């Protein structure tokens, strides 16, 4: 053997190099396995958070539905007691709303035309209940059929305006404006309210605030304000590809 290989220092250096190399390979292997475990754990956490979000959304919907149905059924019950002629028509309107709730609301999105029709049915029910003490103005753009939004997005705001709005000068006035400005869907609902009393939010408004935050994170603006004898809810949602009929 060459004389160099018989040197104890050379042998020691070679052994150290082998140990360092083996240790490096072992450490890299351990780090790789740790990264894989961390990635798997992160995926499980994200999946759990997604499932939690879905369950929370379902919970919010479950709270909105009975609240809305109770108000509608209570109105029809009052009309039935008084044997009003409008009772059958109210039942028909309510059946349309029930159909929407049962078969459309579990979808991730619905056509905005269906949502508008749902709002109009609800307004019709309330007009029968309030008669001459209600003045509703509903202004809306002519939306294309491909505009999709989350179901029952606006009904809690509208329901809140009827439930907590106040009759001022012998009228409960409600103005609804629904339009599109570029890729932004803008909704504004204004109702009369007593100037010295804050309008209560109610369970529907609280839930819809949470829903909007979950459904459109970093893509919405929600403004709720009470000025004078008016209570206003202004909602803006940015959705790519939004168009009205006049834009086509």
C-alpha positions as CSV (number, residue, x, y, z in Angstrom):
1,X,0.0,0.0,0.0
2,X,1.2,3.6,-0.6
3,X,2.9,5.1,2.4
4,X,0.4,7.9,2.5
5,X,-2.4,5.5,3.3
6,X,-0.5,4.2,6.3
7,X,-0.6,7.6,8.0
8,X,-2.9,7.7,11.0
9,X,-3.8,11.3,10.3
10,X,-4.9,10.6,6.8
11,X,-6.9,7.6,7.9
12,X,-8.6,9.8,10.6
13,X,-9.4,12.5,8.0
14,X,-10.9,9.9,5.7
15,X,-13.0,8.5,8.5
16,X,-14.2,12.0,9.5
17,X,-15.1,12.7,5.8
18,X,-17.1,9.5,5.6
19,X,-18.9,10.3,8.9
20,X,-19.7,13.9,7.8
21,X,-21.0,12.7,4.4
22,X,-23.1,10.0,6.0
23,X,-24.4,12.5,8.6
24,X,-25.2,15.0,5.9
25,X,-27.2,12.4,3.9
26,X,-29.0,11.4,7.1
27,X,-29.9,15.0,7.9
28,X,-31.1,15.8,4.4
29,X,-33.2,12.7,4.4
30,X,-34.7,13.6,7.8
31,X,-35.4,17.2,6.7
32,X,-37.1,15.9,3.5
33,X,-39.3,13.6,5.5
34,X,-40.1,16.4,8.0
35,X,-41.1,18.7,5.1
36,X,-43.4,16.0,3.7
37,X,-45.0,15.5,7.1
38,X,-45.4,19.3,7.6
39,X,-46.9,19.6,4.1
40,X,-49.3,16.7,4.8
41,X,-50.2,18.3,8.2
42,X,-50.8,21.7,6.5
43,X,-53.1,20.1,3.9
44,X,-55.1,18.4,6.7
45,X,-55.4,21.7,8.5
46,X,-56.5,23.5,5.4
47,X,-59.0,20.8,4.7
48,X,-60.3,21.0,8.2
49,X,-60.6,24.8,7.9
50,X,-62.5,24.4,4.6
51,X,-64.9,22.0,6.2
52,X,-65.4,24.3,9.2
53,X,-66.1,27.2,6.8
54,X,-68.7,25.1,4.9
55,X,-70.3,24.0,8.2
56,X,-70.4,27.6,9.4
57,X,-72.0,28.7,6.1
58,X,-74.7,26.0,6.5
59,X,-75.3,27.1,10.1
60,X,-75.7,30.7,9.0
61,X,-78.2,29.6,6.3
62,X,-80.1,27.5,8.8
63,X,-80.5,30.5,11.0
64,X,-81.7,32.8,8.2
65,X,-84.3,30.4,6.8
66,X,-86.5,29.8,9.9
67,X,-86.3,33.5,10.7
68,X,-87.6,34.5,7.3
69,X,-90.3,31.7,7.2
70,X,-91.6,32.6,10.6
71,X,-92.2,36.2,9.6
72,X,-93.9,35.1,6.3
73,X,-96.1,32.5,8.0
74,X,-97.0,35.0,10.8
75,X,-98.2,37.4,8.2
76,X,-100.4,34.8,6.4
77,X,-101.8,33.7,9.7
78,X,-102.9,37.2,10.5
79,X,-104.6,37.5,7.1
80,X,-106.3,34.2,7.5
81,X,-107.8,35.3,10.9
82,X,-109.2,38.4,9.2
83,X,-110.3,36.2,6.2
84,X,-108.6,38.6,3.8
85,X,-109.0,38.0,0.1
86,X,-105.3,38.3,-0.4
87,X,-104.5,35.2,1.7
88,X,-104.5,32.7,-1.2
89,X,-102.2,34.9,-3.3
90,X,-99.9,35.3,-0.3
91,X,-99.8,31.5,0.1
92,X,-98.8,31.2,-3.6
93,X,-96.1,33.8,-3.2
94,X,-94.8,32.0,-0.1
95,X,-94.8,28.7,-2.0
96,X,-92.6,30.3,-4.6
97,X,-90.2,31.4,-1.9
98,X,-90.2,28.0,-0.3
99,X,-89.3,26.4,-3.6
100,X,-86.4,28.8,-4.0
101,X,-85.2,28.1,-0.5
102,X,-85.5,24.3,-0.7
103,X,-84.0,23.8,-4.1
104,X,-81.8,26.8,-4.9
105,X,-80.2,28.0,-1.7
106,X,-77.9,25.0,-1.3
107,X,-76.2,25.8,-4.6
108,X,-73.0,27.7,-4.5
109,X,-74.3,30.4,-6.9
110,X,-77.6,31.2,-8.6
111,X,-78.6,33.5,-11.4
112,X,-79.1,37.1,-10.2
113,X,-82.4,37.1,-12.1
114,X,-83.7,34.3,-9.8
115,X,-82.5,36.3,-6.8
116,X,-84.3,39.4,-8.0
117,X,-87.5,37.4,-8.6
118,X,-87.1,36.1,-5.1
119,X,-86.9,39.7,-3.8
120,X,-89.9,40.8,-5.8
121,X,-92.0,38.0,-4.3
122,X,-91.0,39.0,-0.8
123,X,-91.8,42.6,-1.5
124,X,-95.3,41.6,-2.8
125,X,-95.9,39.7,0.5
126,X,-95.0,42.8,2.5
127,X,-97.1,45.1,0.3
128,X,-100.1,43.0,1.0
129,X,-99.4,43.2,4.7
130,X,-98.7,47.0,4.9
131,X,-101.2,48.2,2.3
132,X,-101.2,52.0,2.1
133,X,-98.6,52.5,4.7
134,X,-95.8,51.1,2.5
135,X,-93.9,52.8,-0.3
136,X,-91.3,50.6,-2.0
137,X,-89.1,51.7,-4.9
138,X,-87.0,48.9,-6.6
139,X,-84.5,50.1,-9.2
140,X,-82.4,47.5,-10.9
141,X,-80.1,47.1,-14.0
142,X,-81.0,44.8,-16.8
143,X,-78.6,41.9,-15.9
144,X,-77.4,39.3,-18.3
145,X,-78.4,35.7,-17.6
146,X,-74.8,34.6,-16.8
147,X,-74.4,36.9,-13.8
148,X,-74.1,34.5,-10.8
149,X,-74.2,35.4,-7.0
150,X,-74.5,33.5,-3.7
151,X,-78.2,32.7,-3.1
152,X,-80.2,34.7,-0.5
153,X,-77.5,37.3,-0.5
154,X,-79.8,40.4,-0.3
155,X,-83.0,39.1,1.4
156,X,-81.7,39.5,5.0
157,X,-81.0,43.2,4.3
158,X,-84.4,43.6,2.8
159,X,-86.1,41.7,5.6
160,X,-84.3,43.8,8.1
161,X,-85.6,47.0,6.5
162,X,-89.2,45.8,6.8
163,X,-88.8,44.4,10.3
164,X,-87.0,47.3,12.0
165,X,-88.0,50.2,9.7
166,X,-90.3,52.9,11.1
167,X,-93.4,54.6,9.6
168,X,-92.5,58.2,9.1
169,X,-95.1,60.7,7.9
170,X,-97.6,57.8,7.6
171,X,-95.3,55.8,5.3
172,X,-92.6,53.1,5.7
173,X,-90.4,54.1,2.7
174,X,-87.9,51.6,1.3
175,X,-85.6,52.2,-1.6
176,X,-83.7,49.4,-3.2
177,X,-81.1,50.0,-5.9
178,X,-79.3,47.1,-7.6
179,X,-76.8,47.8,-10.4
180,X,-73.4,47.0,-11.9
181,X,-70.6,49.4,-12.3
182,X,-67.8,47.7,-14.4
183,X,-67.1,44.5,-12.4
184,X,-68.7,45.7,-9.2
185,X,-72.2,44.6,-8.1
186,X,-73.7,47.5,-6.0
187,X,-76.7,47.0,-3.7
188,X,-78.2,49.8,-1.6
189,X,-81.2,49.5,0.6
190,X,-82.5,52.6,2.5
191,X,-85.5,52.6,4.8
192,X,-87.1,55.2,7.1
193,X,-86.2,55.0,10.7
194,X,-86.6,57.1,13.9
195,X,-83.8,59.6,14.1
196,X,-83.3,59.1,17.8
197,X,-83.2,55.4,17.8
198,X,-80.5,53.1,16.3
199,X,-82.1,50.5,14.1
200,X,-81.3,47.0,15.4
201,X,-79.4,44.8,13.2
202,X,-81.3,41.6,13.8
203,X,-80.0,38.0,13.4
204,X,-80.4,38.2,9.6
205,X,-78.0,41.2,9.1
206,X,-75.4,39.8,11.5
207,X,-75.4,36.5,9.6
208,X,-75.2,38.1,6.2
209,X,-72.2,40.2,7.3
210,X,-70.4,37.0,8.2
211,X,-71.6,35.2,5.0
212,X,-70.3,38.1,2.8
213,X,-66.9,38.0,4.6
214,X,-66.6,34.3,4.0
215,X,-68.0,34.2,0.4
216,X,-66.2,37.3,-0.9
217,X,-63.1,37.9,1.2
218,X,-61.1,41.0,0.1
219,X,-63.7,41.5,-2.7
220,X,-66.5,43.4,-0.9
221,X,-67.3,46.6,1.0
222,X,-70.2,46.7,3.4
223,X,-71.4,50.0,4.9
224,X,-74.2,50.2,7.5
225,X,-75.1,53.6,8.7
226,X,-77.9,55.5,10.4
227,X,-78.3,59.1,9.4
228,X,-81.2,61.2,10.5
229,X,-84.4,59.3,9.9
230,X,-82.8,56.9,7.3
231,X,-81.1,53.6,7.8
232,X,-78.8,52.5,4.9
233,X,-77.1,49.3,4.0
234,X,-74.6,49.7,1.1
235,X,-72.9,46.5,-0.3
236,X,-70.3,46.3,-3.1
237,X,-69.0,43.0,-4.4
238,X,-66.3,42.7,-7.0
239,X,-67.0,39.8,-9.4
240,X,-64.9,39.2,-12.6
241,X,-66.9,39.2,-15.8
242,X,-70.0,41.0,-14.6
243,X,-72.0,42.6,-17.4
244,X,-75.4,44.2,-17.9
245,X,-77.5,43.8,-21.0
246,X,-76.5,47.2,-22.3
247,X,-72.8,46.1,-22.1
248,X,-73.3,43.1,-24.4
